[in-house]
Amino acid sequence: MTDVTGVVERDGLPEWLLPVREAAETVRPEELSRFLPPAEGGRRSAVLMLFGDGPSGPDLLLIERARSLRSHAGQPSFPGGALDPVDGDPDGAGPVAAALREAQEETGLDPSGVQVFAILPALYIPVSGFVVTPVLGWWRRETPVAPVDPAETGAVFRVPIADLADPANRVRLRHPSGHLGPAFQVAGRLVWGFTAGVIDRVLHYGGLERPWDTTRTLTLSDEAAGLALRSAGGPNR
């Protein structure tokens, strides 16, 4: 990012989020993913990793993509999508504008209640060619959320950080392609792919991770993999 002056607000966070902010400000791209953006090309997009203080303690807002979509159907993910010209400079505040705009369109949240406190380095999703910037936010003034358009968003849900960090909910997921990555069995759903990878690294570097059995594996069904890959159209692999 070249200039996010007036967009990122570091202060005023709860104590438990401070290590996450510090990690986000110091982590290197290669510590987040082995898939880094190419020197040129790639479709720019952004996702919102929104932390809140839910009824069960600190939590994270996720959506489930509608099963009728052409890409990543039925897959849990962060709110987000491709940058539009209205979002502004893709190397400046554009990803923040895109993440907040997409989150509002998908969940109905009020962006004015979200404090953007950090921006992670852009990452790459080879299967779709998206260059994705994760934007970290604190939900300091919550508003009701629900799917705005059921044809786009199947569900909006909050997952306690404690559940994500619970070793009993953590697995490594083997894709039919052979790729092995982190996954979470939470809220009656399997969170995997790009979303799970970012959560895994933020838990790790933010000091929220608990020791877990990294040899415990599941295999992604051909049906789920097929739904995810029907079209390369969104920031979730």
N, C-alpha and C positions, 0 to 999 in steps of 0.2 A: 504494500500500500504506500502511496506517495504522500497523500495528505488526507487525514481523517480528523483534522482539527474541528472541534465542535460537534463531532459525531460520537466519538468514544468518550465515555465518562467513567473514569476509574474509581472514583471515591463513592462512599455511601453503601458499600456492599455488606452483606452479613459476613461474620467472621469465617464461616465455613467455606465461603466462596473465594476468599483471598488467595489461598494456594492455587486455585484454578486460574485466577487472573494472572498470578505470577508465572505459572507454567505456560499459559497462552502467550505471554509476552516474551518468553525466552526459548520456547521450543523451536527446534529446527524442522524444516519440512520433512527431511529424511527420517526424523524420529516419529513422524506421524504415519507415513506410508512409504512403501517402495515405489509407488506410482506417482511421479512428479510431473508437473506440466511441461509440455514440450517448449522449446525456445520460441516457436511460432505456431499459431493455429490453436484449435480447441475452442469450443463454445463456452463462453463465460456464464457462470451461474453462481448462486449463493444459497445457503441454507441457514436457518435460524436455530441455534441450540439454546433453547430458552429454559433457564432454571427458575423454579418458583419455590414457594413455601406452602406446600399443600397440606391437606388434613392429616397426612401420615408423615409429615416432615419434608425436608428438601426433596424436590422432584424435578422431572424433565418432561417437557411437552413434546409429544409425538403425534403423528397422524398415521392412518392406514389408508393407502391409496385405493381408490375404487377398483373393484375386480373387473370392471368393464373397460378400463383404460388399455391403451395399446402397449404401454411400457410399464414395467414394475407393478403390474396389477396385483392388488391385495397385499402389497409389501409395506410393512411399517417403515416410516422414514421421518426425517425432520421436515417441517414446513420449508418450502423453498422452490426455486425454479430459475429459469434463465433470466439474465439481465435484459431489460428493454432499454431503448434509447432514453426513455423518460427517467431512468434511474441515475443517469449521469456517468461520470468517469469510471470505467471499469477498473482502473488502477488507483482510484481514490475512494470516494464515498459510495460509489455505485453499488458494490456488493451489499452494503448495509441497507441502502434504499430498497434493493431488490428483495433481500431477505424479509424485511418488515412488510413490504407490499404483498409479497406472496403469502406470508403468514396470515395477514389480514384477509386476503382473498380466500384462503383455504379454511381458516378456523374462525374468522370473525373477531379475533382479538383486536383491541385498540392499541395501535403502535405507540401512542403517546405514553402508555403505561410501561413500556419496555425500556430499560436502561441498557444500552449496548456498552459493555465494559471491556471487550477485547475482540480481536479478529485473528483467527488462525491463518497460517500460510495457506495459499491456494494448493489444492491437491488435484490429481488427475484420475479420471475414470476411463481407462482405455476402451472398454466395450462400447461406450457411448460418445467418447470424444469430448466429454464435458470437463472444463476446468472449474472446480467448485471451491468457493471460499466459505468456510464455516464462520458464521458471525455469532458471538456469544452474548447472550442477554440475560438480565436479571428482571424478573417480572415484579417490579416494585408496586405496581397498582394493577391488580388483576381485574379482568373483565370476563364475562361468560364466553365459552368457546364451544363450538359444535361445527359439524360439516356445513359449509355454506352452500356448496353444490354437490349433492350426493353422487353425481356423475363423475366428479373429480376426486372427492374425498369420502372414503367409506366410514371413517371414524376419527375422532379426536380424543386422545387419552393422555393421562399423566402417569408417569412411572416413578415411584419413589427411588431416590438414589440408593437407599439401603437395599432395595430389591435388585437393582442393577449390580451392586457390589457383592451381593450374597453369593458365595461360592456354589451353592446348590442350583443357582439359576444360570451358571456360566458353562458354556461348551465351546468347542471348536467345530466349525461346520465345514464339511467337505462338499464342495460343489462338484457336479458331474464332470466338469472340466479338469478336476484334480486340485483346484485351488483350495487351500485350507485357511480359514479365517475365523475371527472371534464371532460369537453369537450369544444372545441372551434369551432365555425362556422366561418372559415376564408378561403380566397382564393377559394371560391366556394366548400369547402370541410369540412368534419367533422373530426376533429382531436380528438381522444379519446384513451382510454386504457393507456398502460404504458407511451407512449409519452406525452399524455395530463397530466398525473399525475406528471411527472417530470417538465414539463413546468409550471404547476400550482404552484408547490412548489418553483421553482426558482424565479418566479415572486413575490411570497409572501415574501420569505426570502431575496430576492435581492432588495426589496423596489420598484419594478416596478408595483405591483398590484394596481388596482383601485377598490373601493367598487363596488360590483355587487350583483345581486339578486340570492342568492344561493338556493332559492326555485323554480327557473325556471328549469323545467326538460323536457327531451325528452326521448323517449324509443327507444332503438336500435332495428332496424328491425331484424326479424329472419333471413332474407337473409344475412344481413351484419354480424350478429353474426356467421352464418354458414360458411361464407367465412373465417372469422378470425380463426375459430376453426377446419377447415378441417384437419389440422395436427398441432401438437405441434412442430413447427420447427424453431421459430425465436424469437428474443427479443422484442416482442410487444404483449401485451395481450389485 
